[in-house]
Amino acid sequence: MRATSRHQELEQRVIDALTRGVPPEAWMTNLSEHAFELIYEDVKYNLKVTMGSHTLFYIEVNDQTVCEAEVLVLQDGGLKVLLGGKAHTVNYEKTKVGLKIHVDGHPCFFPDDFDPTKMCAPGTGKLLRYLVPDGGRAVEGVAYCEIEVMKTVMPLMATSTGVVAHKVQPGSALETGDELCAVAVEDPSAVKVSQPFSGEFT
């Protein structure tokens, strides 16, 4: 998905440059190789995707080729992925906090790299009230606000410890990934970060 989007973006940049009579920059012309990071269950995977054609992809993890896949775009915007002799239907949605994917109806979530200086809404809803005042101290794992989701009140737990600055007014509607508070983190060394994958991908 990301390799196709990146390829299309670079291809358009090259076309735009040539249309203006300007030679494209060297970095624009690497249309076939794309590097990405994906985080799953607190493990960060470094991927390199090489496009053999508009539908054929070779995927490497830590410089080890792990698979090749053929990808076809469906009319509804989803993908049909042919992998290891089996076909899978993939639907995806880019959110403010990561990538939501359904593979044959099974959900997966690949979050963006964690930013300890922000606390964000995990889903849609309405902000009811803050439990930590503006300029107050939030504690990781302790509720800092309450939101309403489908007429149910839910506390949100702080993901960092530090002084907070409110970014959204109570009563506001929330979308996934909306920043509720900025955090001046007390101890950056204590922040949990995703660990890079170092084994062999099987």
N, CA and C atoms as an extended XYZ file, in Angstrom:
606
Properties=species:S:1:pos:R:3:atomname:S:1:resname:S:1:resid:I:1 pbc="F F F"
N         0.837       -1.201        0.000 N   MET     1
C         0.000        0.000        0.000 CA  MET     1
C         0.869        1.246        0.000 C   MET     1
N         1.799        1.306        0.960 N   ARG     2
C         2.656        2.478        1.060 CA  ARG     2
C         3.615        2.557       -0.120 C   ARG     2
N         4.112        1.404       -0.579 N   ALA     3
C         5.029        1.412       -1.713 CA  ALA     3
C         4.322        1.913       -2.963 C   ALA     3
N         3.091        1.458       -3.170 N   THR     4
C         2.326        1.917       -4.337 CA  THR     4
C         2.074        3.414       -4.269 C   THR     4
N         1.667        3.900       -3.089 N   SER     5
C         1.406        5.333       -2.928 CA  SER     5
C         2.672        6.149       -3.144 C   SER     5
N         3.794        5.659       -2.584 N   ARG     6
C         5.063        6.369       -2.749 CA  ARG     6
C         5.499        6.384       -4.211 C   ARG     6
N         5.320        5.250       -4.880 N   HIS     7
C         5.664        5.156       -6.304 CA  HIS     7
C         4.852        6.171       -7.116 C   HIS     7
N         3.558        6.224       -6.865 N   GLN     8
C         2.701        7.153       -7.604 CA  GLN     8
C         3.085        8.601       -7.330 C   GLN     8
N         3.426        8.894       -6.068 N   GLU     9
C         3.831       10.256       -5.707 CA  GLU     9
C         5.102       10.661       -6.439 C   GLU     9
N         6.122        9.773       -6.428 N   LEU    10
C         7.377       10.086       -7.103 CA  LEU    10
C         7.196       10.179       -8.606 C   LEU    10
N         6.386        9.280       -9.155 N   GLU    11
C         6.119        9.298      -10.595 CA  GLU    11
C         5.503       10.630      -11.015 C   GLU    11
N         4.573       11.138      -10.206 N   GLN    12
C         3.934       12.413      -10.510 CA  GLN    12
C         4.936       13.564      -10.399 C   GLN    12
N         5.840       13.490       -9.421 N   ARG    13
C         6.858       14.531       -9.277 CA  ARG    13
C         7.777       14.559      -10.498 C   ARG    13
N         8.150       13.363      -10.996 N   VAL    14
C         8.996       13.295      -12.188 CA  VAL    14
C         8.270       13.891      -13.388 C   VAL    14
N         6.996       13.534      -13.553 N   ILE    15
C         6.205       14.060      -14.674 CA  ILE    15
C         6.090       15.577      -14.583 C   ILE    15
N         5.827       16.079      -13.370 N   ASP    16
C         5.710       17.529      -13.186 CA  ASP    16
C         7.012       18.236      -13.544 C   ASP    16
N         8.144       17.657      -13.117 N   ALA    17
C         9.439       18.268      -13.414 CA  ALA    17
C         9.703       18.293      -14.910 C   ALA    17
N         9.441       17.169      -15.582 N   LEU    18
C         9.678       17.096      -17.023 CA  LEU    18
C         8.746       18.037      -17.780 C   LEU    18
N         7.509       18.159      -17.282 N   THR    19
C         6.553       19.068      -17.923 CA  THR    19
C         7.054       20.511      -17.861 C   THR    19
N         7.722       20.854      -16.759 N   ARG    20
C         8.257       22.208      -16.610 CA  ARG    20
C         9.602       22.377      -17.313 C   ARG    20
N        10.120       21.290      -17.904 N   GLY    21
C        11.401       21.359      -18.579 CA  GLY    21
C        12.578       21.338      -17.632 C   GLY    21
N        12.360       20.808      -16.413 N   VAL    22
C        13.406       20.765      -15.387 CA  VAL    22
C        13.800       19.304      -15.160 C   VAL    22
N        15.090       18.986      -15.155 N   PRO    23
C        15.493       17.601      -14.858 CA  PRO    23
C        15.055       17.212      -13.447 C   PRO    23
N        14.454       16.048      -13.289 N   PRO    24
C        14.067       15.626      -11.925 CA  PRO    24
C        15.283       15.362      -11.070 C   PRO    24
N        15.154       15.633       -9.766 N   GLU    25
C        16.255       15.360       -8.849 CA  GLU    25
C        16.450       13.848       -8.707 C   GLU    25
N        17.664       13.467       -8.339 N   ALA    26
C        18.018       12.043       -8.317 CA  ALA    26
C        17.102       11.234       -7.409 C   ALA    26
N        16.737       11.802       -6.231 N   TRP    27
C        15.922       11.042       -5.282 CA  TRP    27
C        14.523       10.766       -5.812 C   TRP    27
N        14.073       11.568       -6.801 N   MET    28
C        12.735       11.349       -7.369 CA  MET    28
C        12.688       10.132       -8.286 C   MET    28
N        13.850        9.764       -8.829 N   THR    29
C        13.847        8.752       -9.889 CA  THR    29
C        13.963        7.320       -9.374 C   THR    29
N        14.136        7.142       -8.066 N   ASN    30
C        14.156        5.781       -7.509 CA  ASN    30
C        12.714        5.345       -7.268 C   ASN    30
N        12.090        4.882       -8.332 N   LEU    31
C        10.665        4.556       -8.275 CA  LEU    31
C        10.394        3.137       -7.784 C   LEU    31
N        11.419        2.305       -7.700 N   SER    32
C        11.160        0.884       -7.448 CA  SER    32
C        11.490        0.422       -6.040 C   SER    32
N        12.348        1.157       -5.294 N   GLU    33
C        12.734        0.718       -3.955 CA  GLU    33
C        12.267        1.727       -2.915 C   GLU    33
N        11.582        1.217       -1.868 N   HIS    34
C        11.022        2.097       -0.848 CA  HIS    34
C        11.249        1.466        0.525 C   HIS    34
N        11.695        2.276        1.480 N   ALA    35
C        11.954        1.797        2.841 CA  ALA    35
C        10.880        2.324        3.785 C   ALA    35
N        10.444        1.472        4.700 N   PHE    36
C         9.391        1.831        5.646 CA  PHE    36
C         9.689        1.216        7.004 C   PHE    36
N         9.048        1.786        8.026 N   GLU    37
C         9.039        1.182        9.358 CA  GLU    37
C         7.600        0.857        9.724 C   GLU    37
N         7.391       -0.340       10.274 N   LEU    38
C         6.083       -0.722       10.794 CA  LEU    38
C         6.259       -1.181       12.230 C   LEU    38
N         5.352       -0.750       13.107 N   ILE    39
C         5.389       -1.148       14.510 CA  ILE    39
C         4.184       -2.033       14.795 C   ILE    39
N         4.449       -3.191       15.366 N   TYR    40
C         3.368       -4.112       15.733 CA  TYR    40
C         3.702       -4.728       17.081 C   TYR    40
N         2.789       -4.555       18.037 N   GLU    41
C         2.968       -5.074       19.399 CA  GLU    41
C         4.326       -4.655       19.966 C   GLU    41
N         4.628       -3.350       19.828 N   ASP    42
C         5.827       -2.716       20.401 CA  ASP    42
C         7.131       -3.186       19.782 C   ASP    42
N         7.060       -3.835       18.623 N   VAL    43
C         8.266       -4.231       17.893 CA  VAL    43
C         8.293       -3.471       16.571 C   VAL    43
N         9.448       -2.871       16.265 N   LYS    44
C         9.593       -2.072       15.049 CA  LYS    44
C        10.298       -2.899       13.973 C   LYS    44
N         9.666       -3.009       12.807 N   TYR    45
C        10.207       -3.757       11.684 CA  TYR    45
C        10.669       -2.779       10.600 C   TYR    45
N        11.910       -2.933       10.163 N   ASN    46
C        12.434       -2.134        9.058 CA  ASN    46
C        12.242       -2.912        7.761 C   ASN    46
N        11.416       -2.369        6.886 N   LEU    47
C        11.070       -3.050        5.641 CA  LEU    47
C        11.674       -2.329        4.446 C   LEU    47
N        12.078       -3.118        3.470 N   LYS    48
C        12.408       -2.568        2.158 CA  LYS    48
C        11.534       -3.271        1.140 C   LYS    48
N        10.805       -2.494        0.371 N   VAL    49
C         9.891       -3.036       -0.630 CA  VAL    49
C        10.421       -2.665       -2.004 C   VAL    49
N        10.664       -3.694       -2.825 N   THR    50
C        11.114       -3.480       -4.198 CA  THR    50
C         9.989       -3.878       -5.142 C   THR    50
N         9.636       -2.967       -6.038 N   MET    51
C         8.558       -3.227       -6.988 CA  MET    51
C         9.138       -3.850       -8.249 C   MET    51
N         8.731       -5.098       -8.508 N   GLY    52
C         9.138       -5.742       -9.754 CA  GLY    52
C         8.309       -5.277      -10.930 C   GLY    52
N         7.081       -4.847      -10.625 N   SER    53
C         6.166       -4.273      -11.619 CA  SER    53
C         5.138       -3.478      -10.827 C   SER    53
N         4.110       -2.981      -11.509 N   HIS    54
C         3.080       -2.230      -10.802 CA  HIS    54
C         2.271       -3.117       -9.849 C   HIS    54
N         2.362       -4.444      -10.006 N   THR    55
C         1.580       -5.339       -9.147 CA  THR    55
C         2.437       -6.325       -8.359 C   THR    55
N         3.740       -6.402       -8.640 N   LEU    56
C         4.591       -7.404       -7.996 CA  LEU    56
C         5.557       -6.722       -7.025 C   LEU    56
N         5.606       -7.243       -5.780 N   PHE    57
C         6.404       -6.623       -4.728 CA  PHE    57
C         7.288       -7.678       -4.053 C   PHE    57
N         8.553       -7.315       -3.818 N   TYR    58
C         9.486       -8.145       -3.057 CA  TYR    58
C         9.754       -7.438       -1.730 C   TYR    58
N         9.597       -8.153       -0.618 N   ILE    59
C         9.671       -7.535        0.707 CA  ILE    59
C        10.844       -8.104        1.489 C   ILE    59
N        11.672       -7.200        2.019 N   GLU    60
C        12.802       -7.576        2.859 CA  GLU    60
C        12.608       -7.021        4.263 C   GLU    60
N        13.001       -7.814        5.255 N   VAL    61
C        13.043       -7.377        6.652 CA  VAL    61
C        14.467       -7.563        7.149 C   VAL    61
N        15.090       -6.483        7.608 N   ASN    62
C        16.486       -6.531        8.058 CA  ASN    62
C        17.390       -7.154        6.989 C   ASN    62
N        17.198       -6.702        5.740 N   ASP    63
C        18.017       -7.139        4.595 CA  ASP    63
C        17.835       -8.612        4.263 C   ASP    63
N        16.791       -9.230        4.770 N   GLN    64
C        16.484      -10.627        4.457 CA  GLN    64
C        15.187      -10.659        3.654 C   GLN    64
N        15.231      -11.214        2.445 N   THR    65
C        14.021      -11.317        1.627 CA  THR    65
C        13.088      -12.340        2.264 C   THR    65
N        11.879      -11.905        2.593 N   VAL    66
C        10.963      -12.796        3.303 CA  VAL    66
C         9.800      -13.261        2.433 C   VAL    66
N         9.434      -12.491        1.413 N   CYS    67
C         8.314      -12.936        0.583 CA  CYS    67
C         8.207      -12.070       -0.661 C   CYS    67
N         7.433      -12.564       -1.611 N   GLU    68
C         7.015      -11.755       -2.744 CA  GLU    68
C         5.496      -11.858       -2.844 C   GLU    68
N         4.890      -10.786       -3.254 N   ALA    69
C         3.427      -10.751       -3.284 CA  ALA    69
C         2.956      -10.024       -4.536 C   ALA    69
N         1.839      -10.474       -5.062 N   GLU    70
C         1.187       -9.772       -6.164 CA  GLU    70
C        -0.037       -9.072       -5.591 C   GLU    70
N        -0.207       -7.811       -5.919 N   VAL    71
C        -1.261       -7.000       -5.320 CA  VAL    71
C        -2.136       -6.406       -6.416 C   VAL    71
N        -3.432       -6.648       -6.296 N   LEU    72
C        -4.404       -6.126       -7.253 CA  LEU    72
C        -5.354       -5.197       -6.518 C   LEU    72
N        -5.656       -4.046       -7.120 N   VAL    73
C        -6.562       -3.078       -6.511 CA  VAL    73
C        -7.996       -3.431       -6.883 C   VAL    73
N        -8.873       -3.532       -5.880 N   LEU    74
C       -10.280       -3.856       -6.090 CA  LEU    74
C       -11.089       -2.592       -6.340 C   LEU    74
N       -12.296       -2.758       -6.859 N   GLN    75
C       -13.137       -1.606       -7.195 CA  GLN    75
C       -13.500       -0.775       -5.975 C   GLN    75
N       -13.610       -1.413       -4.786 N   ASP    76
C       -13.978       -0.674       -3.579 CA  ASP    76
C       -12.782       -0.005       -2.906 C   ASP    76
N       -11.602       -0.075       -3.563 N   GLY    77
C       -10.409        0.533       -2.990 CA  GLY    77
C        -9.584       -0.424       -2.153 C   GLY    77
N       -10.126       -1.594       -1.856 N   GLY    78
C        -9.373       -2.604       -1.128 CA  GLY    78
C        -8.362       -3.284       -2.031 C   GLY    78
N        -7.659       -4.266       -1.472 N   LEU    79
C        -6.615       -4.962       -2.213 CA  LEU    79
C        -6.848       -6.463       -2.183 C   LEU    79
N        -6.493       -7.117       -3.265 N   LYS    80
C        -6.409       -8.570       -3.300 CA  LYS    80
C        -4.925       -8.918       -3.344 C   LYS    80
N        -4.447       -9.582       -2.275 N   VAL    81
C        -3.028       -9.883       -2.151 CA  VAL    81
C        -2.818      -11.381       -2.345 C   VAL    81
N        -1.993      -11.728       -3.341 N   LEU    82
C        -1.665      -13.124       -3.608 CA  LEU    82
C        -0.315      -13.410       -2.971 C   LEU    82
N        -0.322      -14.263       -1.943 N   LEU    83
C         0.876      -14.501       -1.132 CA  LEU    83
C         0.972      -15.978       -0.806 C   LEU    83
N         2.079      -16.603       -1.192 N   GLY    84
C         2.287      -18.017       -0.886 CA  GLY    84
C         1.218      -18.925       -1.450 C   GLY    84
N         0.715      -18.586       -2.613 N   GLY    85
C        -0.303      -19.403       -3.260 CA  GLY    85
C        -1.709      -19.198       -2.736 C   GLY    85
N        -1.903      -18.249       -1.822 N   LYS    86
C        -3.222      -17.962       -1.279 CA  LYS    86
C        -3.593      -16.510       -1.544 C   LYS    86
N        -4.895      -16.272       -1.691 N   ALA    87
C        -5.399      -14.920       -1.939 CA  ALA    87
C        -6.014      -14.372       -0.655 C   ALA    87
N        -5.702      -13.120       -0.350 N   HIS    88
C        -6.225      -12.459        0.840 CA  HIS    88
C        -6.829      -11.113        0.452 C   HIS    88
N        -7.951      -10.778        1.093 N   THR    89
C        -8.570       -9.473        0.880 CA  THR    89
C        -8.113       -8.533        1.986 C   THR    89
N        -7.597       -7.382        1.601 N   VAL    90
C        -7.035       -6.427        2.557 CA  VAL    90
C        -7.723       -5.078        2.380 C   VAL    90
N        -8.220       -4.540        3.472 N   ASN    91
C        -8.754       -3.179        3.494 CA  ASN    91
C        -7.964       -2.383        4.519 C   ASN    91
N        -7.738       -1.116        4.233 N   TYR    92
C        -6.885       -0.327        5.132 CA  TYR    92
C        -7.413        1.090        5.263 C   TYR    92
N        -7.020        1.705        6.374 N   GLU    93
C        -7.408        3.093        6.652 CA  GLU    93
C        -6.274        3.769        7.415 C   GLU    93
N        -5.787        4.881        6.878 N   LYS    94
C        -4.754        5.665        7.566 CA  LYS    94
C        -5.434        6.590        8.552 C   LYS    94
N        -5.030        6.523        9.831 N   THR    95
C        -5.584        7.389       10.861 CA  THR    95
C        -4.489        8.323       11.374 C   THR    95
N        -4.867        9.206       12.303 N   LYS    96
C        -3.884       10.130       12.869 CA  LYS    96
C        -2.878        9.434       13.766 C   LYS    96
N        -3.172        8.203       14.184 N   VAL    97
C        -2.279        7.508       15.118 CA  VAL    97
C        -1.689        6.217       14.556 C   VAL    97
N        -1.984        5.915       13.297 N   GLY    98
C        -1.416        4.706       12.733 CA  GLY    98
C        -2.235        4.177       11.574 C   GLY    98
N        -1.976        2.929       11.239 N   LEU    99
C        -2.595        2.293       10.078 CA  LEU    99
C        -3.485        1.147       10.541 C   LEU    99
N        -4.783        1.254       10.224 N   LYS   100
C        -5.731        0.171       10.513 CA  LYS   100
C        -5.854       -0.718        9.274 C   LYS   100
N        -5.723       -2.027        9.485 N   ILE   101
C        -5.805       -2.974        8.373 CA  ILE   101
C        -6.716       -4.125        8.763 C   ILE   101
N        -7.539       -4.551        7.824 N   HIS   102
C        -8.322       -5.779        7.990 CA  HIS   102
C        -7.862       -6.774        6.916 C   HIS   102
N        -7.370       -7.923        7.360 N   VAL   103
C        -6.933       -8.987        6.461 CA  VAL   103
C        -7.935      -10.119        6.557 C   VAL   103
N        -8.671      -10.335        5.470 N   ASP   104
C        -9.740      -11.343        5.462 CA  ASP   104
C       -10.693      -11.138        6.635 C   ASP   104
N       -10.950       -9.866        6.961 N   GLY   105
C       -11.878       -9.526        8.038 CA  GLY   105
C       -11.264       -9.457        9.415 C   GLY   105
N        -9.998       -9.847        9.567 N   HIS   106
C        -9.333       -9.831       10.878 CA  HIS   106
C        -8.589       -8.507       11.051 C   HIS   106
N        -8.853       -7.763       12.134 N   PRO   107
C        -8.236       -6.440       12.294 CA  PRO   107
C        -6.791       -6.512       12.775 C   PRO   107
N        -5.975       -5.604       12.268 N   CYS   108
C        -4.608       -5.395       12.739 CA  CYS   108
C        -4.388       -3.889       12.841 C   CYS   108
N        -3.541       -3.482       13.756 N   PHE   109
C        -3.243       -2.055       13.890 CA  PHE   109
C        -1.749       -1.855       13.994 C   PHE   109
N        -1.226       -0.969       13.153 N   PHE   110
C         0.189       -0.624       13.160 CA  PHE   110
C         0.300        0.839       13.589 C   PHE   110
N         0.617        1.087       14.848 N   PRO   111
C         0.642        2.469       15.337 CA  PRO   111
C         1.846        3.240       14.806 C   PRO   111
N         1.689        4.554       14.747 N   ASP   112
C         2.844        5.401       14.494 CA  ASP   112
C         3.773        5.325       15.699 C   ASP   112
N         5.009        5.723       15.506 N   ASP   113
C         5.954        5.707       16.620 CA  ASP   113
C         5.415        6.566       17.762 C   ASP   113
N         5.505        6.063       18.980 N   PHE   114
C         4.908        6.711       20.144 CA  PHE   114
C         5.567        8.053       20.427 C   PHE   114
N         4.744        9.088       20.613 N   ASP   115
C         5.226       10.415       20.974 CA  ASP   115
C         4.815       10.700       22.417 C   ASP   115
N         5.750       10.667       23.370 N   PRO   116
C         5.389       10.822       24.779 CA  PRO   116
C         4.933       12.233       25.141 C   PRO   116
N         5.140       13.190       24.227 N   THR   117
C         4.766       14.583       24.521 CA  THR   117
C         3.313       14.879       24.164 C   THR   117
N         2.573       13.869       23.716 N   LYS   118
C         1.163       14.062       23.359 CA  LYS   118
C         0.314       12.952       23.966 C   LYS   118
N        -0.907       13.302       24.381 N   MET   119
C        -1.893       12.295       24.752 CA  MET   119
C        -3.100       12.522       23.843 C   MET   119
N        -3.488       11.468       23.155 N   CYS   120
C        -4.460       11.594       22.065 CA  CYS   120
C        -5.679       10.714       22.292 C   CYS   120
N        -6.763       11.068       21.606 N   ALA   121
C        -7.999       10.283       21.674 CA  ALA   121
C        -7.791        8.947       20.962 C   ALA   121
N        -8.133        7.828       21.605 N   PRO   122
C        -7.951        6.524       20.970 CA  PRO   122
C        -9.037        6.186       19.949 C   PRO   122
N       -10.129        6.959       19.963 N   GLY   123
C       -11.235        6.715       19.034 CA  GLY   123
C       -12.170        7.909       19.020 C   GLY   123
N       -13.277        7.757       18.323 N   THR   124
C       -14.256        8.838       18.263 CA  THR   124
C       -15.051        8.907       19.565 C   THR   124
N       -15.594       10.078       19.856 N   GLY   125
C       -16.382       10.259       21.071 CA  GLY   125
C       -16.523       11.733       21.392 C   GLY   125
N       -16.757       12.042       22.652 N   LYS   126
C       -16.875       13.424       23.106 CA  LYS   126
C       -16.113       13.582       24.413 C   LYS   126
N       -15.345       14.654       24.515 N   LEU   127
C       -14.609       14.936       25.746 CA  LEU   127
C       -15.579       15.495       26.785 C   LEU   127
N       -15.707       14.803       27.911 N   LEU   128
C       -16.611       15.249       28.970 CA  LEU   128
C       -15.916       16.205       29.937 C   LEU   128
N       -14.777       15.766       30.491 N   ARG   129
C       -14.077       16.634       31.446 CA  ARG   129
C       -12.659       16.136       31.646 C   ARG   129
N       -11.825       17.060       32.063 N   TYR   130
C       -10.461       16.707       32.451 CA  TYR   130
C       -10.441       16.379       33.938 C   TYR   130
N        -9.682       15.381       34.304 N   LEU   131
C        -9.475       15.022       35.698 CA  LEU   131
C        -8.181       15.627       36.243 C   LEU   131
N        -7.315       16.086       35.324 N   VAL   132
C        -6.079       16.789       35.689 CA  VAL   132
C        -6.205       18.202       35.133 C   VAL   132
N        -6.065       19.229       35.959 N   PRO   133
C        -6.242       20.602       35.472 CA  PRO   133
C        -5.135       21.022       34.508 C   PRO   133
N        -5.438       22.048       33.714 N   ASP   134
C        -4.435       22.619       32.828 CA  ASP   134
C        -3.253       23.109       33.670 C   ASP   134
N        -2.058       22.628       33.333 N   GLY   135
C        -0.883       22.965       34.140 CA  GLY   135
C        -0.649       22.012       35.292 C   GLY   135
N        -1.551       21.016       35.451 N   GLY   136
C        -1.389       20.025       36.510 CA  GLY   136
C        -0.500       18.880       36.073 C   GLY   136
N        -0.275       17.954       36.989 N   ARG   137
C         0.636       16.832       36.749 CA  ARG   137
C        -0.158       15.561       36.504 C   ARG   137
N         0.010       14.986       35.316 N   ALA   138
C        -0.580       13.687       35.000 CA  ALA   138
C         0.422       12.591       35.336 C   ALA   138
N        -0.099       11.428       35.709 N   VAL   139
C         0.744       10.287       36.069 CA  VAL   139
C         0.419        9.132       35.137 C   VAL   139
N         1.431        8.555       34.534 N   GLU   140
C         1.224        7.438       33.605 CA  GLU   140
C         0.408        6.334       34.270 C   GLU   140
N        -0.624        5.870       33.546 N   GLY   141
C        -1.470        4.792       34.052 CA  GLY   141
C        -2.619        5.248       34.914 C   GLY   141
N        -2.716        6.566       35.196 N   VAL   142
C        -3.808        7.127       36.003 CA  VAL   142
C        -4.690        7.985       35.087 C   VAL   142
N        -6.000        7.915       35.286 N   ALA   143
C        -6.942        8.634       34.421 CA  ALA   143
C        -6.688       10.139       34.464 C   ALA   143
N        -6.688       10.761       33.283 N   TYR   144
C        -6.489       12.216       33.214 CA  TYR   144
C        -7.693       12.948       32.629 C   TYR   144
N        -8.639       12.188       32.011 N   CYS   145
C        -9.870       12.798       31.505 CA  CYS   145
C       -10.924       11.710       31.330 C   CYS   145
N       -12.150       12.149       31.045 N   GLU   146
C       -13.245       11.219       30.761 CA  GLU   146
C       -13.862       11.593       29.419 C   GLU   146
N       -14.160       10.572       28.624 N   ILE   147
C       -14.830       10.789       27.343 CA  ILE   147
C       -16.113        9.964       27.305 C   ILE   147
N       -16.993       10.360       26.421 N   GLU   148
C       -18.238        9.616       26.221 CA  GLU   148
C       -18.178        8.920       24.882 C   GLU   148
N       -18.391        7.607       24.901 N   VAL   149
C       -18.403        6.796       23.687 CA  VAL   149
C       -19.688        5.991       23.674 C   VAL   149
N       -20.555        6.260       22.713 N   MET   150
C       -21.841        5.553       22.597 CA  MET   150
C       -22.590        5.594       23.929 C   MET   150
N       -22.655        6.805       24.523 N   LYS   151
C       -23.386        7.073       25.755 CA  LYS   151
C       -22.807        6.360       26.974 C   LYS   151
N       -21.555        5.904       26.852 N   THR   152
C       -20.854        5.286       27.971 CA  THR   152
C       -19.666        6.166       28.352 C   THR   152
N       -19.514        6.444       29.647 N   VAL   153
C       -18.402        7.268       30.119 CA  VAL   153
C       -17.166        6.391       30.312 C   VAL   153
N       -16.060        6.820       29.695 N   MET   154
C       -14.818        6.044       29.778 CA  MET   154
C       -13.676        6.949       30.244 C   MET   154
N       -12.890        6.508       31.223 N   PRO   155
C       -11.690        7.270       31.588 CA  PRO   155
C       -10.559        6.962       30.606 C   PRO   155
N        -9.732        7.951       30.331 N   LEU   156
C        -8.528        7.730       29.535 CA  LEU   156
C        -7.320        7.806       30.460 C   LEU   156
N        -6.449        6.831       30.341 N   MET   157
C        -5.268        6.766       31.195 CA  MET   157
C        -4.109        7.524       30.563 C   MET   157
N        -3.383        8.241       31.394 N   ALA   158
C        -2.219        8.986       30.912 CA  ALA   158
C        -1.168        8.022       30.379 C   ALA   158
N        -0.554        8.386       29.268 N   THR   159
C         0.491        7.559       28.668 CA  THR   159
C         1.887        8.061       29.020 C   THR   159
N         1.957        9.224       29.685 N   SER   160
C         3.232        9.786       30.129 CA  SER   160
C         3.011       10.495       31.463 C   SER   160
N         4.094       10.689       32.205 N   THR   161
C         4.040       11.461       33.443 CA  THR   161
C         4.677       12.822       33.203 C   THR   161
N         3.938       13.880       33.577 N   GLY   162
C         4.466       15.225       33.399 CA  GLY   162
C         3.365       16.262       33.481 C   GLY   162
N         3.724       17.509       33.290 N   VAL   163
C         2.771       18.625       33.340 CA  VAL   163
C         2.033       18.705       32.008 C   VAL   163
N         0.693       18.852       32.081 N   VAL   164
C        -0.126       18.822       30.869 CA  VAL   164
C        -0.636       20.212       30.515 C   VAL   164
N        -0.841       20.402       29.224 N   ALA   165
C        -1.500       21.600       28.696 CA  ALA   165
C        -2.683       21.142       27.861 C   ALA   165
N        -3.888       21.551       28.238 N   HIS   166
C        -5.087       21.125       27.526 CA  HIS   166
C        -5.111       21.685       26.109 C   HIS   166
N        -5.533       20.845       25.157 N   LYS   167
C        -5.607       21.255       23.756 CA  LYS   167
C        -7.030       21.278       23.212 C   LYS   167
N        -7.960       20.643       23.933 N   VAL   168
C        -9.349       20.533       23.473 CA  VAL   168
C       -10.272       20.947       24.611 C   VAL   168
N       -11.338       21.643       24.285 N   GLN   169
C       -12.296       22.074       25.291 CA  GLN   169
C       -13.273       20.949       25.629 C   GLN   169
N       -13.659       20.796       26.910 N   PRO   170
C       -14.704       19.823       27.256 CA  PRO   170
C       -15.971       20.087       26.439 C   PRO   170
N       -16.619       18.998       26.040 N   GLY   171
C       -17.805       19.100       25.190 CA  GLY   171
C       -17.498       18.941       23.723 C   GLY   171
N       -16.208       18.957       23.354 N   SER   172
C       -15.823       18.852       21.945 CA  SER   172
C       -15.954       17.417       21.444 C   SER   172
N       -16.362       17.290       20.182 N   ALA   173
C       -16.377       15.983       19.523 CA  ALA   173
C       -14.942       15.594       19.191 C   ALA   173
N       -14.652       14.307       19.297 N   LEU   174
C       -13.301       13.803       19.091 CA  LEU   174
C       -13.246       12.828       17.926 C   LEU   174
N       -12.153       12.914       17.188 N   GLU   175
C       -11.832       11.926       16.175 CA  GLU   175
C       -10.595       11.155       16.639 C   GLU   175
N       -10.416        9.962       16.095 N   THR   176
C        -9.251        9.160       16.446 CA  THR   176
C        -7.971        9.949       16.196 C   THR   176
N        -7.125       10.031       17.225 N   GLY   177
C        -5.839       10.694       17.087 CA  GLY   177
C        -5.825       12.158       17.449 C   GLY   177
N        -6.992       12.745       17.771 N   ASP   178
C        -7.007       14.153       18.176 CA  ASP   178
C        -6.166       14.336       19.439 C   ASP   178
N        -5.305       15.356       19.433 N   GLU   179
C        -4.459       15.616       20.603 CA  GLU   179
C        -5.284       16.281       21.688 C   GLU   179
N        -5.350       15.655       22.856 N   LEU   180
C        -6.087       16.190       23.991 CA  LEU   180
C        -5.190       17.019       24.899 C   LEU   180
N        -3.967       16.569       25.095 N   CYS   181
C        -3.031       17.272       25.975 CA  CYS   181
C        -1.621       17.200       25.410 C   CYS   181
N        -0.891       18.295       25.587 N   ALA   182
C         0.559       18.263       25.411 CA  ALA   182
C         1.168       17.963       26.775 C   ALA   182
N         2.275       17.240       26.781 N   VAL   183
C         2.893       16.814       28.041 CA  VAL   183
C         4.357       17.236       28.083 C   VAL   183
N         4.718       17.944       29.143 N   ALA   184
C         6.135       18.201       29.419 CA  ALA   184
C         6.631       17.017       30.237 C   ALA   184
N         7.251       16.049       29.581 N   VAL   185
C         7.583       14.764       30.204 CA  VAL   185
C         8.641       14.962       31.289 C   VAL   185
N         8.379       14.379       32.462 N   GLU   186
C         9.301       14.522       33.596 CA  GLU   186
C        10.616       13.781       33.380 C   GLU   186
N        10.501       12.524       32.938 N   ASP   187
C        11.693       11.678       32.819 CA  ASP   187
C        11.682       10.993       31.461 C   ASP   187
N        12.258       11.624       30.432 N   PRO   188
C        12.242       11.021       29.093 CA  PRO   188
C        12.867        9.634       29.045 C   PRO   188
N        13.814        9.350       29.929 N   SER   189
C        14.480        8.042       29.909 CA  SER   189
C        13.551        6.914       30.339 C   SER   189
N        12.445        7.265       31.015 N   ALA   190
C        11.509        6.239       31.485 CA  ALA   190
C        10.423        5.922       30.468 C   ALA   190
N        10.414        6.646       29.346 N   VAL   191
C         9.370        6.453       28.340 CA  VAL   191
C         9.583        5.130       27.623 C   VAL   191
N         8.511        4.376       27.494 N   LYS   192
C         8.570        3.101       26.780 CA  LYS   192
C         8.620        3.345       25.280 C   LYS   192
N         9.596        2.764       24.610 N   VAL   193
C         9.712        2.919       23.168 CA  VAL   193
C         9.705        1.538       22.513 C   VAL   193
N         9.316        1.497       21.243 N   SER   194
C         9.303        0.233       20.515 CA  SER   194
C        10.730       -0.229       20.263 C   SER   194
N        10.930       -1.545       20.312 N   GLN   195
C        12.252       -2.113       20.130 CA  GLN   195
C        12.404       -2.644       18.704 C   GLN   195
N        13.548       -2.408       18.063 N   PRO   196
C        13.725       -2.905       16.698 CA  PRO   196
C        13.789       -4.428       16.647 C   PRO   196
N        13.183       -4.997       15.624 N   PHE   197
C        13.222       -6.439       15.407 CA  PHE   197
C        14.637       -6.838       15.023 C   PHE   197
N        15.191       -7.846       15.712 N   SER   198
C        16.572       -8.230       15.470 CA  SER   198
C        16.742       -9.697       15.103 C   SER   198
N        15.654      -10.451       15.057 N   GLY   199
C        15.773      -11.869       14.748 CA  GLY   199
C        15.603      -12.148       13.275 C   GLY   199
N        15.292      -13.392       12.943 N   GLU   200
C        15.017      -13.782       11.572 CA  GLU   200
C        13.516      -13.886       11.394 C   GLU   200
N        13.016      -13.311       10.314 N   PHE   201
C        11.587      -13.307       10.062 CA  PHE   201
C        11.204      -14.612        9.387 C   PHE   201
N        10.259      -15.343       10.029 N   THR   202
C         9.872      -16.642        9.472 CA  THR   202
C         8.389      -16.667        9.181 C   THR   202
